[in-house]
Amino acid sequence: MVAIVGILGLTIGGSAALFVTSQSMDRIAAARQEQQVQNALARIVSSSSAQASAISARLEPARQIADLGPDEAATWLDNELGRPTVAADATKAVAIMTPSGAIYGYTKAGRAEPEDLEEIQSATNGLVASLRDASPSAPPALAGTRKDAPAMADLGSVRGVPAIVAASRLPASGEPLTLVTVTYLDEPLLNRWASTLMLDGFAAIGPRAMPSPAMRSVALTASDGTALGRMVWRPARPGEAIRRYVIPATLAIGAAVLILFLMIALRANSLREEAVNNSRRARFLESFDPGTGLANRATFIKQLEQIAGAQPCQLVLLDADDFSAINEALGHRAGDDVIREFGKALLAEFQGSRCLVARLDGDEFAVLIVGNPDVHDLGPRATGIAISRGTRDGGTVSVTISAGIAAAPEHGHTASELMKHADIALGAAKSAGPASHVVYDPALGEAFKSRKGLEARMKKAIEDEGFELFYQPIISLSTMKPAGVEALLRLKRGATDTPAVFVPVIEKLGLMPQLGAWIIQQAFKDSRRWPKLKTSINLSPLQLENTALLDQVDFNRARFNVEPVSIGFEITEGVLLNKSATVHANLQGLRERGYILALDDFGTGYSSLSYLSEFEIQRLKLDQSFIRGGRLQENRSATLVHGVIDICHKLNIDVVAEGIEDIAEASTLRQWGCDFAQGYQFGKPAPARVTAQNLVTLQNNAHEIVDYRTGEPLFGTL
């Protein structure tokens, strides 16, 4: 009896505790939902501001209105601003404001009516004024150069409907223009929020409506304190099931009290076992990798620190080669299986108490061997491991592993030194190709320092504008007069690194888009020194993968008032192999704007005549390897050059021969119909100021090498 009474008392007490807990669960769930709604509201306000800023950054409505006139500009705004903006799921209206009122608007129904513009203007006047006060207009000369337009967003009300209103300054040299977007907190938007956040009965009510006590709500208040309404919903009640079923059943069925007690006891025991297991797993995860069961980074480093400097040892760092191929071909689950197999294979290869195999991260492993094994034997043992998987189309994907090796005390006495040197060796192995291994050598360390030093210099050069453009003349072989120049990147005076050395480093650092934008700007600017000649600008593959390339070109064309006929762009064959939609769009955009595209260094790498038919190229630059060193006197080379010239002319493609160092070479190429020539014979690359003088000299001296009676060049008189 005492036991039953005690159990009953415990049951009642437990029921009370469950009741309190269920209420706490309800409060926590409701508070979490409230925070989610507030976060969602904050995100849409922030995204509206960012959207308005992004749209403003790419529009120049003032210039378009001036160039096209009001009617055509309005159509342009419909296509460039109105339809694309309101096509988004959330944005319902967009407008352009001036201090004197709205001049353009667009809604889901089409171009805004005057009453729509009045409503939008009324709802956004305060925000537009705040934007002007907080962010004064830039001077006219700078108004179009900002990439990130200042923007603000706030809550407002349009025709009684709560909305997110955002404003951003538009580039303009005259009356200030402001872009305004309106995102209504209407039923479709609230339904999407309700579905995403799993809110029951989610809706918006007016500022005077009072939500039911059973509802939770978040106030909609503008920054000036104006109450716009509330968003309400029925809060989640995870504790309802406890109150509705568990507690009544516990109190109503006395006979089940003991069974319930036993169930609770069993559950408590299960929880204790689960807690013990979780504790064991936590201790396991402190030392081991859960995916492979190998030691993790922390354990490995701890062991290495204890052994390095105290005993001879060997450290092998390993990294899977092109591991992404497995993930792309078969998925991440197959990738995880491959990682586990690599771990098992390494454990099988490096067995014994004197070996420690660890998974450091992702597809990176490490092996520590205590003692003095042959360091050169470790690499082949590790890199001999390869894992293959069949693909869905019947093919096979094979993943190998590369290794970098360092030994103590030869290559360091501390864990950090050994890890650093093994990592340097691993980098060299990865550069050498798949399944390679490299043992650390001091020369690798020096090369690493040199590479890091070069990277630092390149970063500083970009930050400090440490680059300049040199220009090399391009001569028309029909007149022997300058026809253009090629812009070539150089470091400023005192720097000895060549483009072949520093350009790959800049690309690796991800700085080429920034440097490429400067090259385009400087080349457009310098081209005004020789306005009747064409300036050729080299585009790297990374530049052509930049979605902002066409905007950069358009901006600099307008800024420096340079016609497309005065500019050409040179690309390499690797660009033509790139099937990226961005690359295709950029090439097509340059052609449509009237810029000439030239295929550079033709005859090197994997150059194929098929490029000439598959791609719209207006100019081909024949690599100097076909010209220099008397190659034109060789039958095979001469036949190739002559054939390429004939094929290009039949395809209406001009040919530029590079590397001309002898006037006789120019004479031969002219006889074969080559259009242009470039090389030291006509001038070395030089700064813009010097190039401008050299071009004048070449122009003035043209009569000395062309017979004025026949127009034929008198080769040999230079």
ABEGO torsion letter per residue (X at the ends): XAAAAAAAAAAAAAAAAAAAAAAAAAAAAAAAAAAAAAAAAAAAAAAAAAAAAAAAAABBAAAAAAAAEAAAAAAAAAAAAAAAAAABAABABBBBBBAAEBABBBBAAEBBBAAAAAAAAAAAAAAAAAAAAABBBBBAAAAAABABBBBBBBBBBBGGBBBBBBBBBBBBABBBBBBBBBBBBBAAAAAAAAAAAGBBGBBBBBAABBBBAABBBBBBBBAAGBBAEBBBBBBBBAAAAAAAAAAAAAAABAAAAAAAAAAAAAAAAAAAAAAAAAAAAAAAAAABBAAAGBBBAAAAAAAAAAABGABBBBBBBBBBBGAAAAAAAAEAAAAAAAAAAAAAAAAAABBEAABBBBBABEABBBBBBBEBBBAAAAAAAAAABBBBBBBAAGBBBBBBBBBBBBBOAAAEABAAAAAAAAAAAAAAAAAAEBGBBBBBBAAAAAAAAAAAAAAAAAAAAAAAGABBBBBBBBBBAAAGBBAEBBBBBBBBBGBABBAAAAAAAAAAAGAAAAAAAAAAAAAAAAAAABAABBBBBBBBAAAAABAAAAAAAAAAAAAAGBBAAABBBBBBAAAAABABAAAAAAAAAAAAAGBBBBBBGBGBEABBAAAAAABBBABBBBBAAAABGGAAABAAAAAAAAAAAAAAAAAGBBBBBBGBABAAAAAAAAAAGBABBBEAAAEBBBBAAAAAAAAAAAAAAAAAABBAAAGBBBBGAX
